[in-house]
């Protein structure tokens, strides 16, 4: 199984002209610049799993940490392959989290699959100079 994790400003499910549904990804974020701390931000985390067992239920979760503590988490989410037989088995999903940032510096989001850390996304929080 291969896993990818991205942090974005938003993710939405959209209906395509042919009637199928697709995920529309917003801007990939590497840095958040905030006016003041503490600051609460709603962020979207996109998860892509590939080459999974086509009939397997998978438990995933995302934890977000600042340099010292756990600051947000999704809890367990249950996902499974919903692709057609002629497609590579996989899952595209997302989670929206409201994260309270209390300090500037590096934060990391970790994707857990079956309670094992599988992918990580690092980002930076800066306070805007006024």
Buried (B, 14 or more C-beta within 10 A) or exposed (E): BEBBBBBBBEBEEEEEEEEEEEBEBEEEBEEBEBEEEEBEBEBBBBBBBEEBEBEEEBEBBBBBBBEEEEBBBBEEBEBBBEEEEEEEBBBBBBBEBEBEBEBBEEBEBBBBBEEEEBBEBEBEBEBEEE
